[in-house]
């Protein structure tokens, strides 16, 4: 497949993680999604840790390149944690003290026996940053494996996002845990699937290590010789979680990491509109008959999975300020304007994530001062799974009442 087609496919995959608005009413999550896609596009054009590797091994980009949030934004997406790549505009090149061949040697040394083929690598002097990957066969089936090395701000949002386990309301996975090691490093171990809806049996397991010095090691392995487009060759990826931990924390990666320049400290970023949108949403629910099965989100984004005993239902909220100019005239003829000038638009449509029979109800409220609340509800607890009930738990009228509540005004 030509590079342009690969890029187009990859960007479409990135977009699959976002809840889009067919009427150009851009919610907070969607704005973050667009910024993320723009960053991913820049990373692809500049080169990523695994872009060379899996194209050579099996013909597709890795999910780690595209499926998640980087340091510059907070994005809630239905995908495994991202495989971080240094910022396209930042310095990521070392002196070249560790070559591509040396990294291939480390990869082979750390894999427990078996055969390694189809290796690709970049040394620390490469402008796109060091990486190494290959196809590992321990006699039980070929499996793609890749490693990315970088420096990060260990106390920054990028490191925190890379280590965080995904929300099970959006991503189905078998296990995910984050631990603090004896030396203060943090390690995330994720065991999940290449596709959130599990339409193919491809599994992806990942280890992410962030040390107190800001060294970052990302390892991904699959139960197939390529991330996508290849038949699975085994039930699970070859390295067990314990072996994956030992692989990621090995001191053999240190010479390459030591050759990379330290990352610049991350700025604090914009102050969120509110600190606990999920908490506010929970406080506005009907007082009887509904329980909260799970809760997620942070700041001005929140989600709840509700259960009234007749099936689970996902509800999401985004809160924004300063949206008056951006959305002027965008609500259209279907919107209602209240006496104080507040615009309200309600919509019911089919879900977009592939779950069978899923419906999506939304209420979008824009106040005259530009403050905005977007509330969405689904008739399933996970958009990637089939509907669990005929309609969402909350009625459209209840969604309107919640979205219009003055609690969102702070």
C-alpha positions as CSV (number, residue, x, y, z in Angstrom):
1,X,0.0,0.0,0.0
2,X,1.5,3.4,-0.9
3,X,2.6,5.6,2.0
4,X,-0.2,8.1,1.4
5,X,-2.8,5.4,1.7
6,X,-1.1,4.1,4.9
7,X,-1.2,7.6,6.3
8,X,-4.9,8.1,5.4
9,X,-5.8,4.7,6.9
10,X,-3.9,5.5,10.1
11,X,-5.6,8.8,10.5
12,X,-9.0,7.3,10.0
13,X,-8.1,4.8,12.7
14,X,-7.2,7.7,15.0
15,X,-10.6,9.3,14.3
16,X,-12.4,6.1,15.3
17,X,-11.5,6.9,18.9
18,X,-13.5,10.1,19.0
19,X,-17.2,10.9,19.2
20,X,-17.8,13.1,16.2
21,X,-20.5,15.6,15.7
22,X,-22.2,15.4,12.4
23,X,-23.4,18.9,12.6
24,X,-20.1,20.6,13.3
25,X,-20.9,21.2,17.0
26,X,-17.5,20.6,18.3
27,X,-17.5,19.3,21.9
28,X,-14.5,19.5,24.2
29,X,-13.6,15.9,23.5
30,X,-13.8,16.5,19.8
31,X,-11.6,19.6,19.9
32,X,-9.0,17.5,21.7
33,X,-9.4,14.8,19.2
34,X,-8.6,17.1,16.3
35,X,-5.6,18.5,18.0
36,X,-4.4,14.9,18.6
37,X,-4.9,14.0,15.0
38,X,-2.9,17.0,14.0
39,X,-0.1,16.0,16.3
40,X,-0.2,12.4,15.0
41,X,0.0,13.7,11.4
42,X,3.1,15.6,12.4
43,X,4.6,12.6,14.1
44,X,3.9,10.4,11.1
45,X,5.6,12.9,8.7
46,X,8.5,13.2,11.0
47,X,8.8,9.5,11.7
48,X,7.7,7.5,14.7
49,X,9.3,4.8,16.9
50,X,7.6,1.9,15.0
51,X,6.5,3.3,11.7
52,X,9.4,1.6,9.8
53,X,9.3,-1.5,11.8
54,X,5.9,-2.9,11.2
55,X,5.6,-1.8,7.6
56,X,8.7,-3.9,7.0
57,X,7.4,-6.8,9.0
58,X,3.8,-7.0,8.1
59,X,2.5,-4.0,6.2
60,X,0.7,-1.8,8.8
61,X,1.4,0.9,11.3
62,X,1.3,0.0,14.9
63,X,-1.6,0.9,17.1
64,X,0.8,2.5,19.6
65,X,1.6,5.2,17.1
66,X,-1.9,6.4,16.7
67,X,-4.1,5.0,19.5
68,X,-4.0,7.5,22.3
69,X,-3.0,10.9,23.7
70,X,0.4,12.6,23.8
71,X,1.8,15.1,26.1
72,X,0.1,18.2,24.6
73,X,-3.5,17.3,25.3
74,X,-6.0,15.3,27.3
75,X,-8.0,13.0,25.0
76,X,-10.5,10.3,26.0
77,X,-10.3,7.7,23.3
78,X,-11.3,4.2,22.8
79,X,-7.9,2.7,22.5
80,X,-5.0,1.3,24.4
81,X,-2.6,3.8,25.9
82,X,-0.4,5.6,23.4
83,X,3.1,4.7,22.5
84,X,4.7,8.1,23.1
85,X,7.0,9.7,20.6
86,X,9.0,12.8,21.3
87,X,7.4,16.0,20.1
88,X,8.0,16.6,16.4
89,X,9.4,20.0,17.2
90,X,11.6,18.9,20.1
91,X,15.1,17.6,20.1
92,X,15.3,13.8,20.3
93,X,18.7,13.1,18.8
94,X,21.6,11.9,20.8
95,X,25.3,11.7,19.8
96,X,24.8,8.5,18.0
97,X,26.7,6.5,20.6
98,X,24.3,3.6,20.2
99,X,23.7,2.4,16.7
100,X,20.8,0.6,15.1
101,X,22.7,-2.6,15.0
102,X,23.5,-2.4,18.7
103,X,19.8,-2.0,19.5
104,X,19.0,-5.0,17.4
105,X,21.6,-6.8,19.5
106,X,19.9,-5.8,22.7
107,X,16.5,-6.9,21.4
108,X,17.9,-10.4,20.5
109,X,19.8,-10.6,23.8
110,X,16.7,-9.9,25.9
111,X,14.3,-12.2,24.1
112,X,14.4,-15.7,25.7
113,X,15.8,-18.0,23.0
114,X,13.9,-18.6,19.8
115,X,14.4,-16.8,16.5
116,X,14.2,-13.1,15.7
117,X,13.7,-12.0,12.1
118,X,12.6,-8.9,10.1
119,X,14.4,-6.5,12.4
120,X,14.3,-2.8,11.9
121,X,16.0,-0.2,14.1
122,X,17.1,3.4,14.5
123,X,20.1,4.4,16.6
124,X,20.3,7.3,19.0
125,X,21.8,9.6,16.3
126,X,18.7,9.2,14.1
127,X,16.6,12.4,13.9
128,X,13.4,10.4,14.4
129,X,14.5,8.9,17.7
130,X,15.7,5.4,18.6
131,X,13.6,2.3,18.2
132,X,13.9,-1.4,17.4
133,X,11.5,-4.1,16.4
134,X,11.3,-7.5,14.9
135,X,9.3,-10.8,14.6
136,X,10.0,-13.2,17.4
137,X,9.3,-16.9,17.2
138,X,9.8,-19.0,20.3
139,X,8.5,-22.1,18.5
140,X,4.9,-21.4,19.4
141,X,4.1,-18.9,16.7
142,X,5.5,-15.7,15.3
143,X,4.8,-12.5,17.1
144,X,5.6,-8.8,16.3
145,X,7.4,-6.9,19.1
146,X,8.6,-3.3,19.1
147,X,10.5,-1.0,21.5
148,X,10.6,2.8,21.6
149,X,13.1,4.8,23.7
150,X,12.7,8.4,24.6
151,X,13.1,11.0,27.3
152,X,10.1,12.7,29.1
153,X,9.2,15.0,31.9
154,X,8.6,12.3,34.6
155,X,6.1,14.6,36.5
156,X,4.4,15.9,33.3
157,X,1.0,15.1,31.9
158,X,2.5,13.1,29.0
159,X,4.2,10.6,31.3
160,X,1.0,10.4,33.4
161,X,-1.2,9.8,30.4
162,X,1.2,7.1,29.1
163,X,1.1,5.2,32.4
164,X,-2.6,5.5,33.0
165,X,-4.9,2.6,32.5
166,X,-7.7,3.2,30.1
167,X,-11.4,3.6,31.1
168,X,-13.2,0.3,30.8
169,X,-16.3,2.2,29.7
170,X,-14.5,2.7,26.4
171,X,-11.8,0.1,26.2
172,X,-12.2,-3.6,26.8
173,X,-9.1,-5.3,28.2
174,X,-8.1,-8.2,30.3
175,X,-5.8,-6.5,32.8
176,X,-3.9,-3.3,33.5
177,X,-1.9,-2.3,36.5
178,X,0.5,0.5,37.4
179,X,3.2,0.0,40.0
180,X,6.0,2.0,41.6
181,X,9.3,0.1,41.6
182,X,11.9,0.2,44.3
183,X,13.9,2.9,42.6
184,X,10.9,5.2,42.2
185,X,10.3,4.3,38.5
186,X,6.7,3.7,37.5
187,X,5.6,0.8,35.3
188,X,2.3,0.2,33.5
189,X,1.4,-3.3,32.2
190,X,-1.5,-3.4,29.8
191,X,-3.1,-6.6,28.4
192,X,-5.7,-5.8,25.8
193,X,-6.8,-6.1,22.2
194,X,-5.8,-4.4,19.0
195,X,-9.4,-3.5,18.3
196,X,-11.7,-2.1,21.0
197,X,-14.7,-4.0,19.7
198,X,-12.6,-7.2,19.4
199,X,-13.7,-7.7,15.8
200,X,-10.4,-9.6,15.3
201,X,-8.7,-11.8,17.9
202,X,-5.4,-9.9,17.8
203,X,-4.1,-9.1,21.3
204,X,-1.6,-6.4,22.2
205,X,0.3,-6.3,25.5
206,X,2.3,-3.3,26.5
207,X,4.8,-2.2,29.1
208,X,5.6,1.4,29.7
209,X,8.4,2.4,32.0
210,X,9.0,6.0,33.2
211,X,12.0,6.5,35.5
212,X,12.7,9.3,37.9
213,X,15.3,10.6,35.5
214,X,12.8,10.8,32.7
215,X,13.8,7.7,30.8
216,X,10.9,6.2,29.0
217,X,10.8,2.7,27.5
218,X,7.7,1.5,25.6
219,X,7.3,-2.2,24.6
220,X,4.5,-3.6,22.6
221,X,4.0,-7.2,21.6
222,X,1.2,-9.0,19.6
223,X,0.0,-12.6,19.2
224,X,0.5,-12.2,15.4
225,X,3.5,-11.4,13.2
226,X,2.0,-8.0,12.5
227,X,-0.2,-5.5,14.4
228,X,-3.0,-5.6,11.8
229,X,-3.7,-7.6,8.6
230,X,-2.1,-10.9,9.8
231,X,-3.7,-14.0,11.2
232,X,-3.0,-14.6,14.8
233,X,-0.4,-17.2,15.4
234,X,-0.9,-18.0,19.1
235,X,-3.4,-17.4,21.9
236,X,-1.4,-14.7,23.6
237,X,1.8,-12.6,22.9
238,X,5.0,-14.5,23.8
239,X,6.3,-12.6,26.8
240,X,4.4,-13.1,30.0
241,X,3.7,-10.0,32.1
242,X,6.6,-10.8,34.3
243,X,8.9,-11.3,31.3
244,X,7.5,-8.1,29.8
245,X,8.4,-6.2,33.0
246,X,11.9,-7.6,33.0
247,X,12.3,-6.8,29.3
248,X,11.2,-3.1,29.8
249,X,13.3,-2.5,33.0
250,X,16.5,-4.1,31.7
251,X,19.6,-2.0,32.2
252,X,20.7,-2.9,28.7
253,X,18.5,0.0,27.4
254,X,20.3,2.5,29.6
255,X,23.2,3.3,27.2
256,X,20.8,4.4,24.5
257,X,18.6,6.4,27.0
258,X,21.7,8.1,28.5
259,X,22.6,9.3,25.0
260,X,19.3,11.1,24.6
261,X,19.0,14.8,25.7
262,X,16.8,15.4,28.7
263,X,13.2,16.5,28.0
264,X,12.1,20.0,28.7
265,X,9.7,20.3,31.7
266,X,6.1,20.5,30.6
267,X,4.1,23.6,31.2
268,X,1.1,23.2,33.5
269,X,-1.3,23.7,30.5
270,X,-4.7,25.4,30.6
271,X,-6.8,25.4,33.8
272,X,-9.8,23.2,33.3
273,X,-13.2,24.8,33.2
274,X,-14.1,22.7,36.3
275,X,-12.3,20.2,38.4
276,X,-14.9,17.4,38.6
277,X,-17.5,17.3,35.8
278,X,-18.2,13.6,36.6
279,X,-19.0,14.5,40.2
280,X,-21.3,17.3,39.1
281,X,-23.1,15.0,36.7
282,X,-23.5,12.4,39.4
283,X,-25.0,15.0,41.7
284,X,-27.7,15.9,39.1
285,X,-29.0,12.4,38.5
286,X,-32.5,11.4,39.6
287,X,-32.4,10.5,43.3
288,X,-34.1,7.1,43.0
289,X,-34.0,4.1,40.8
290,X,-30.5,4.6,39.2
291,X,-27.1,3.4,40.4
292,X,-23.7,4.4,39.2
293,X,-21.9,1.3,38.0
294,X,-18.7,3.1,37.2
295,X,-17.3,6.7,37.0
296,X,-14.5,8.2,34.9
297,X,-13.0,11.3,33.5
298,X,-11.3,14.3,35.0
299,X,-11.6,18.1,35.0
300,X,-14.2,19.4,32.5
301,X,-14.9,15.9,31.0
302,X,-16.7,13.1,32.9
303,X,-18.5,9.9,32.2
304,X,-20.8,7.6,34.2
305,X,-22.2,4.1,33.5
306,X,-25.7,4.0,34.9
307,X,-27.8,1.0,35.7
308,X,-31.5,1.0,36.6
309,X,-31.8,-2.7,36.7
310,X,-32.8,-3.0,33.1
311,X,-29.4,-2.6,31.4
312,X,-26.4,-0.3,31.6
313,X,-26.2,3.1,29.9
314,X,-23.2,5.3,29.3
315,X,-23.5,9.1,29.9
316,X,-20.8,11.6,29.0
317,X,-20.4,15.3,29.6
318,X,-18.1,18.0,28.3
319,X,-18.0,21.5,29.7
320,X,-16.4,24.5,27.9
321,X,-16.1,28.3,28.0
322,X,-15.6,30.9,25.3
323,X,-17.5,29.0,22.6
324,X,-19.9,31.8,21.6
325,X,-17.8,33.1,18.6
326,X,-16.8,29.6,17.5
327,X,-20.3,28.3,17.4
328,X,-22.2,31.4,16.3
329,X,-24.9,30.4,13.9
330,X,-24.0,26.7,14.1
331,X,-26.9,25.3,16.1
332,X,-29.3,25.6,13.1
333,X,-33.1,25.6,12.8
334,X,-33.5,22.7,15.1
335,X,-32.3,24.6,18.1
336,X,-34.5,26.2,20.8
337,X,-33.6,29.7,22.1
338,X,-34.6,30.3,25.7
339,X,-35.7,33.8,27.0
340,X,-32.2,34.5,28.4
341,X,-30.6,33.7,25.0
342,X,-29.4,30.2,25.9
343,X,-29.5,27.9,22.9
344,X,-30.5,24.2,23.3
345,X,-30.2,21.5,20.6
346,X,-31.3,18.0,21.1
347,X,-30.6,15.1,18.8
348,X,-31.2,11.3,18.6
349,X,-29.2,9.2,16.2
350,X,-27.4,5.9,15.7
351,X,-24.2,5.2,17.6
352,X,-20.9,5.5,15.7
353,X,-18.6,3.0,17.4
354,X,-19.9,-0.2,15.9
355,X,-22.0,-1.6,18.7
356,X,-25.1,-3.3,17.3
357,X,-28.3,-1.4,18.0
358,X,-26.6,1.4,19.8
359,X,-28.5,4.8,19.9
360,X,-26.9,8.1,20.9
361,X,-29.0,10.9,22.5
362,X,-27.4,14.3,23.0
363,X,-28.2,17.7,24.4
364,X,-26.0,20.7,23.5
365,X,-26.5,23.9,25.6
366,X,-24.7,27.2,24.7
367,X,-25.2,30.1,27.0
368,X,-25.0,33.8,25.8
369,X,-21.6,34.2,27.6
370,X,-20.1,31.3,25.6
371,X,-20.3,28.7,28.3
372,X,-21.3,25.3,26.9
373,X,-22.4,21.9,28.2
374,X,-22.6,18.9,25.9
375,X,-24.4,15.8,27.4
376,X,-24.5,12.4,25.6
377,X,-26.3,9.2,26.6
378,X,-26.2,5.7,25.0
379,X,-28.3,2.5,25.5
380,X,-25.2,0.6,26.3
381,X,-22.4,0.8,28.9
382,X,-19.8,0.7,26.2
383,X,-20.2,2.1,22.7
384,X,-18.1,-0.7,21.2
385,X,-20.6,-3.4,22.5
386,X,-24.2,-4.1,21.5
387,X,-27.1,-2.3,23.0
388,X,-28.1,-3.5,26.5
389,X,-31.5,-1.8,26.4
390,X,-33.9,-0.1,24.0
391,X,-33.1,3.5,25.1
392,X,-30.7,5.3,27.4
393,X,-31.5,5.3,31.1
394,X,-32.1,9.1,31.1
395,X,-34.9,10.5,29.0
396,X,-34.2,13.3,26.6
397,X,-36.1,15.6,29.0
398,X,-33.9,14.6,31.9
399,X,-30.8,15.2,29.8
400,X,-32.1,18.7,29.1
401,X,-32.7,19.4,32.7
402,X,-29.2,18.2,33.7
403,X,-27.5,20.2,30.9
404,X,-29.4,23.4,31.8
405,X,-28.7,23.1,35.6
406,X,-26.9,26.1,37.0
407,X,-24.4,23.9,38.8
408,X,-22.4,23.8,35.5
409,X,-21.9,27.6,35.8
410,X,-19.7,27.2,38.9
